[in-house]
Amino acid sequence: MIEERLKNTYTGKIKEITLGKNHLKIGGEDHLPFYYWEGSIEFKPLFGLEILDIQPDDWAEPLQNVFSDVWSDPVKWARKCVEIGAEFILIWLIGTHPDSQKYTSQEAAGIVKEISQNIDVPIVVYGSGSKEKDHEVLRWVANEVSGERLLLGPADEETYKLVVAPLVPTNHNVISFSPVDVNIAKQVNILISQMGMPVERIVMDPTTGALGYGLEYTYSIMERLRLAGLMQNDEMTLMPIICTVGRESWKTKEAKATAIEEPEWGDQEKRGIAWEVITATTLMLAGANLLALRHPKSLELLKSTREKLVSRERKGE
């Protein structure tokens, strides 16, 4: 007896977003993530690697072993990530924070521009987390790197006007940020679109929780966003999703504690990679389109997992 799978009826479709100088696309799904029997996967989720504009002082030893030879130079760091296989680069402009003041907004924009001139994959730019400073930094970046479709943010309920206004006349995309809340996520998208930003240039960051530190909340929010968009055709929830998996996974105790500190937990590198891979796999299955990682082995394992999932669709399993 051949089992016939039931198919849902969808009325919405995730917006297609164009990224980078090579116009790479994400989104476009017209069914729930990896429901192969209900539709095809037009654009696969992408896995990237995170870098900072300054040398990090709190990254775990397994990450130091991989990147400490280049992380004093963000351009070299970005190039190494691309050589490793990153499909996009996410740069945190930590050096622009008022507490750091290592870089002015103009200097930070120059760093992003130099990175863009040295790599071909899409670039995602997050500010330092300073609501008072980030909008100025992002404006400089948007103007300095005018020939490429960057993804810039975050823009939230408090900062969206200042962040979005200078981006509207450009070809750049914006990250709408919300604190693990479906209604706020939708509201921020509404506010951004009312500024004149096309919905085809908005990517949602619903806040990423790592395994054991809020992963189930993130998954639930993403699931509800996808159901509202695809099954109810809610225009303000039909945007692709980005998850900052590396940052959240590698700051957990289970990833940062050394084997000396926690001998019963086993090898620190294996632990950290496992934490990152499990978190990213879960969120990919929830509908994430961009997943930013930190360890190259995580990148390798996740790309392999993605290809296995996609190959099942090709085979019609």
Stockholm file with secondary structure:
# STOCKHOLM 1.0

chainA/1-317         MIEERLKNTYTGKIKEITLGKNHLKIGGEDHLPFYYWEGSIEFKPLFGLEILDIQPDDWAEPLQNVFSDVWSDPVKWARKCVEIGAEFILIWLIGTHPDSQKYTSQEAAGIVKEISQNIDVPIVVYGSGSKEKDHEVLRWVANEVSGERLLLGPADEETYKLVVAPLVPTNHNVISFSPVDVNIAKQVNILISQMGMPVERIVMDPTTGALGYGLEYTYSIMERLRLAGLMQNDEMTLMPIICTVGRESWKTKEAKATAIEEPEWGDQEKRGIAWEVITATTLMLAGANLLALRHPKSLELLKSTREKLVSRERKGE
#=GR chainA/1-317 SS CCCCCCCCCCCCCCCCEEETTTTEEECCCCSSTTCGGGCCCSSCCEEEEEEESSCCSSCCHHHHHHHTTTTTSHHHHHHHHHHHTCSSEEEECGGGSTTTCCSCHHHHHHHHHHHHHHCCSCEEEECCSCTTTHHHHHHHHHHHTTTSCCEEEEECTTTHHHHHTTTTTSSCEEEEECSSCHHHHHHHHHHHHHTTCCGGGEEEECCCCCTTTTHHHHHHHHHHHHHHHHHHCCGGGCSCBEECHHHHHTTSHHHHSCTTTCGGGCCHHHHHHHHHHHHHHHHHHHTCSEEEESCHHHHHHHHHHHHHHHHHHHHTC
#=GC SS_cons         CCCCCCCCCCCCCCCCEEETTTTEEECCCCSSTTCGGGCCCSSCCEEEEEEESSCCSSCCHHHHHHHTTTTTSHHHHHHHHHHHTCSSEEEECGGGSTTTCCSCHHHHHHHHHHHHHHCCSCEEEECCSCTTTHHHHHHHHHHHTTTSCCEEEEECTTTHHHHHTTTTTSSCEEEEECSSCHHHHHHHHHHHHHTTCCGGGEEEECCCCCTTTTHHHHHHHHHHHHHHHHHHCCGGGCSCBEECHHHHHTTSHHHHSCTTTCGGGCCHHHHHHHHHHHHHHHHHHHTCSEEEESCHHHHHHHHHHHHHHHHHHHHTC
//
